[in-house]
Amino acid sequence: MKPATWVVCIMGIAAVATAGTSDDDAIRTAVEKRLERARIATAVEVDEGVVTLTGKLRSLWAKNEAVARTLRVSDVVAVEDEIEIAFGESDEKVGEAIAKAINRYPFFTVYDDVNIGIDEGHVVLTGRVTMPFKSDDLETRVSKVMGVQSLDNAILTLPTNIGDQRIRANLAYRIYSNSLFREYGFRANPPIHIIVERGRVALTGAVRSLVEKAQAEHIARSTFGVFAVDNRLTVGD
């Protein structure tokens, strides 16, 4: 009787192992199809529902997207992310590409301000924007820049305040209609940004001279409703 019992047990174990392998194969195929549709090329391994992704991708966005799409596949238990991201030529070049991506964002206005910190591809975004969706959109855009290894989005949203909105509009008109700054107003990305929070104004960006810097501050201080001015303008466009 004992030999027969052992035979039954071994057959049962074999059947379970075969079923597990079959499930893993189905998961691998489903994951590969999802990633292929997104044009994300990574190696996929599956062990008891745990998916391991390996390879090198061009951007942090692609890496995050690969993990997100994998997690949406049925029966995936967990994802082991071992994907590497390609490095940029230098932090300076990556920073320039990030600045370009931000400036090309259609909803980035003179009422928003974003600062970029970067160290060996690890990026920190700080600043203020007028609407919450802008912070999310900018995070996505920056994560698509080649060379960004990680991204800490510390951009804050300015409070909604009708008084602040009036100050922004009035101050922007007064600055960019001034003879010193009229030329700036015709640019796709005017260099003087006006950040208003509860009547307090911060001027950021770059101007060509100390005279322009002083004039912008004078205009801000003489604008109705402004309580304080922090002039952060740099000289040298």
C-alpha positions in Angstrom: 0.0 0.0 0.0 2.9 2.4 0.8 4.2 2.5 -2.8 0.8 3.3 -4.1 0.4 6.2 -1.6 3.8 7.7 -2.7 2.8 7.5 -6.3 -0.5 9.4 -5.7 1.4 12.2 -3.8 4.0 12.7 -6.4 1.4 12.9 -9.2 -0.5 15.5 -7.1 2.6 17.6 -6.7 3.5 17.4 -10.4 0.0 18.5 -11.3 0.2 21.6 -9.0 3.6 22.6 -10.3 2.4 22.3 -13.9 -0.6 24.5 -13.1 1.6 27.1 -11.5 4.0 27.2 -14.5 1.1 27.6 -16.8 -0.3 30.5 -14.8 3.1 32.2 -14.8 3.4 31.8 -18.6 0.0 33.4 -19.1 0.9 36.3 -16.8 4.2 36.8 -18.7 2.5 36.8 -22.0 -0.1 39.3 -20.8 2.5 41.6 -19.3 4.7 41.5 -22.4 1.7 42.4 -24.6 0.8 45.4 -22.4 4.4 46.7 -22.4 4.7 46.1 -26.2 1.6 48.3 -26.8 3.2 51.1 -24.8 6.5 50.5 -26.7 8.3 49.8 -23.5 11.1 47.1 -24.0 11.9 45.3 -20.8 12.7 41.6 -19.9 9.8 39.9 -18.0 10.2 37.0 -15.6 7.4 35.5 -13.5 7.6 33.2 -10.5 4.4 32.3 -8.7 2.7 35.5 -9.8 5.7 37.8 -8.8 6.9 39.7 -11.9 10.5 40.8 -12.2 11.2 43.6 -14.8 14.8 44.1 -15.9 16.6 46.1 -18.6 17.4 49.7 -19.3 14.9 52.4 -20.4 15.3 56.0 -21.5 13.2 57.7 -18.8 11.8 57.5 -15.3 8.3 57.8 -16.8 8.8 54.7 -18.9 10.0 52.8 -15.8 7.0 53.9 -13.7 4.7 53.2 -16.6 6.1 49.6 -17.0 5.5 48.9 -13.3 2.0 50.4 -13.4 0.9 48.5 -16.5 2.3 45.3 -15.0 0.3 45.7 -11.8 -2.9 46.0 -13.8 -2.5 42.5 -15.2 -4.8 39.9 -13.6 -3.1 37.5 -11.1 0.0 39.6 -10.7 0.9 39.3 -7.0 3.8 41.8 -6.9 6.4 43.5 -9.1 10.1 43.5 -8.6 11.4 46.6 -10.3 15.0 46.1 -11.4 14.9 48.4 -14.4 17.8 50.8 -14.9 17.4 54.3 -16.4 19.9 55.7 -18.9 22.0 58.6 -17.6 22.2 61.9 -19.3 25.4 63.5 -20.6 25.7 65.7 -17.5 23.5 67.3 -14.8 23.8 70.6 -16.6 22.4 69.1 -19.9 19.6 67.2 -18.1 18.8 70.5 -16.2 18.6 72.4 -19.5 16.3 69.7 -21.0 14.1 69.9 -17.9 13.9 73.7 -18.1 12.9 73.4 -21.7 10.2 70.9 -20.9 8.7 73.2 -18.2 8.8 76.3 -20.4 7.0 74.4 -23.2 4.2 73.4 -20.9 1.2 75.3 -22.3 -0.2 76.1 -18.9 3.0 77.4 -17.4 2.5 81.2 -17.1 4.2 84.2 -15.6 2.1 83.5 -12.5 3.9 80.2 -11.8 7.5 79.6 -10.7 9.4 76.3 -10.7 12.9 75.7 -9.5 15.1 72.8 -10.5 17.6 71.0 -8.2 19.6 68.2 -9.7 22.4 65.9 -8.4 23.6 63.0 -10.4 20.3 62.8 -12.2 18.2 63.0 -9.0 15.8 65.9 -9.4 13.9 68.0 -6.9 11.2 70.4 -8.2 10.2 73.3 -5.9 8.1 76.5 -6.4 4.5 77.6 -6.7 1.8 77.1 -9.3 -1.7 78.5 -9.5 -3.6 75.2 -10.0 -3.0 71.7 -8.6 -3.1 70.0 -12.0 -0.1 72.0 -13.1 2.1 70.3 -10.5 1.0 66.8 -11.7 1.5 67.7 -15.3 4.9 69.1 -14.8 6.0 66.0 -12.8 4.9 63.9 -15.8 6.8 66.1 -18.3 10.0 66.1 -16.3 9.9 62.4 -15.7 10.0 61.9 -19.5 13.4 63.8 -19.7 16.2 61.4 -20.5 18.7 61.2 -17.6 16.2 61.8 -14.7 16.9 59.0 -12.3 14.4 60.0 -9.6 12.0 62.9 -9.0 10.9 64.6 -5.9 8.0 66.9 -6.7 7.8 69.6 -3.9 5.8 72.1 -6.0 3.1 73.8 -3.9 -0.2 75.2 -5.1 -1.0 78.8 -4.4 -4.3 79.4 -2.4 -7.3 80.5 -4.4 -7.9 84.1 -3.6 -9.8 86.7 -5.7 -7.7 89.5 -4.3 -4.5 87.7 -5.4 -5.9 87.1 -8.9 -6.6 90.8 -9.3 -3.0 91.7 -8.1 -1.5 89.2 -10.6 -3.4 90.6 -13.5 -2.8 94.3 -12.5 0.9 93.8 -11.8 1.5 91.8 -15.0 -0.2 94.6 -17.0 1.8 97.4 -15.2 5.2 95.6 -15.7 4.8 94.5 -19.3 3.3 97.7 -20.5 6.2 99.6 -19.0 8.7 100.9 -21.6 11.6 99.0 -20.0 9.8 95.6 -20.2 7.5 95.9 -23.2 9.8 93.9 -25.3 9.7 91.0 -22.8 5.9 90.9 -23.1 6.1 89.7 -26.7 8.2 86.7 -25.9 6.7 83.2 -25.7 8.0 82.9 -22.2 8.3 86.4 -20.6 11.2 86.3 -18.1 9.6 88.1 -15.1 7.4 85.8 -13.1 4.9 87.2 -10.6 4.1 85.0 -7.6 1.3 86.3 -5.4 0.3 84.7 -2.1 -2.2 86.6 0.2 -1.0 90.0 -1.1 2.7 89.2 -0.8 4.6 89.3 -4.1 7.7 87.5 -5.2 9.4 88.5 -8.5 11.4 85.7 -10.0 13.3 85.2 -13.3 16.0 87.3 -15.0 16.4 90.8 -16.3 19.2 92.5 -18.2 20.2 95.2 -15.7 20.0 96.4 -12.1 17.9 99.3 -13.4 15.3 96.8 -14.7 15.4 94.9 -11.4 14.8 98.0 -9.4 12.0 99.3 -11.7 10.2 96.0 -11.5 10.3 96.1 -7.7 9.1 99.7 -7.7 6.1 98.8 -9.9 5.3 95.9 -7.6 5.5 98.0 -4.4 3.3 100.7 -5.9 0.6 98.3 -7.0 -2.7 98.4 -5.1 -3.2 95.5 -2.7 0.5 94.5 -2.4 1.6 94.1 1.2 5.2 93.1 0.7 7.7 92.4 -2.2 10.5 89.8 -2.4 12.7 90.7 -5.4 14.4 87.5 -6.5 15.2 88.7 -10.0 18.7 87.9 -11.2 20.6 90.1 -13.6 21.9 88.7 -16.9 19.4 87.3 -19.4 
